[in-house]
Every structure is written in structure tokens, then in C-alpha cells.
Amino acid sequence: MPIIEPVMPAPDPNEAFLRLWTHHEPELRAFVRSCVPRAQEVDEVMQEVSLVAWRKFASLEDPALFPRWACLIARYEILMARRRNARDRLLLDDDIIERLAEEGAEEMSLRHHQLNALDDCIDKLPSERRELALAAYAVGTSMKALAARLGRSEGSLYQLLARIRLDLLRCVERSLAQEAHTP
């Protein structure tokens, strides 16, 4: 009797796209934000980028190139948004957008490493400081209300947050330096 090997399902391209998109979306959004002046336009451009990238995902041959590929799509969508809003005074020249797009694509990997290092450093903070930092930078947080809730003055809260930011900066710099020296 012949041995029948189990048939493994083909990898789902939608799942692959979603994994790549959710992994790289923060860096891509930061790049778009650097080229588009208003938050509403950033959201609109990102929506178009996600749709175009999803439709064209089958044409991407190497998933490792996803950040650069998505950045090219974003550059095109930024230019399209710029043309739609041509009468607006707050627009960047096409050549500046081209340069920003090229730099953004090159820096996405660096930003990814920096964000990972920051996440690791936030995890290393003592729980009280970690919770304070996360609360202070949560959407809709008022420093005045947070200071009152903690029984501190606003000034002392700002000083404490400055020390936490400095600790995080030093930790990220150490982490990146160690990563650079690790083969």
C-alpha cells in the first residue's frame, strides 16, 4: 500500500500580508506623517496605501523587501494626495517628497530596531515608573489631572517624566550599541 503524505495547505497570502502590514505600519505611518501636514490626510493616505499594498501584494517577490515596497507605494499615494490638494499652501515640493521617501525607506529598519529597543527598555523600568510613563503618554491624558491623581505638582511630574525619558534614552542607546557590536 502506498504511503500518502499529508497535504499541507498553501500559506494564506492574506495572512502573510496582514502580518507584514501590522509589523511595519508604525514606521510607515511615521514616514507618511513626515510628508503630510494634517493628521486627517495621514489617515487617508495610510488607508489608500493599505488598499493598494493589499491589492498588489501578490507582485511582491521577497517579503523581506516589504518595508521598501510599501514605502514606494506610500510615496506614490502622498504625491496623489498632494495633487488632490494642490490649492493648499502647506504642501512640500515633489522633489522633497521624493527625498523624504528615499530616506524614509532606508530608515525604516533603523526605526524598527529603535522601537524594539524602546519596548525592551520600557519593560525594564520599575513597574511604578513604567505605569506612570505609559499613563502620561496615553491619548487624552492631561498632565494636570494625572498630577492631581498622583498627589504631585505638575512641575514635579514633568521632572520625573524627564528623568524617565533620560533613563529610556540611555537604555535604548546602550541596547543599539550592543546590537551594533553583535555579529
Secondary structure, DSSP 8 states (H G I E B T S, - for coil): ------------HHHHHHHHHHHHHHHHHHHHHHH-SSHHHHHHHHHHHHHHHHHHGGG---GGGHHHHHHHHHHHHHHHHHHHTTT-SS---HHHHHHHHHHHHHHHHHHHHHHHHHHHHHHHS-HHHHHHHHHHTSTT--HHHHHHHHT--HHHHHHHHHHHHHHHHHHHHHHHHHHHH--
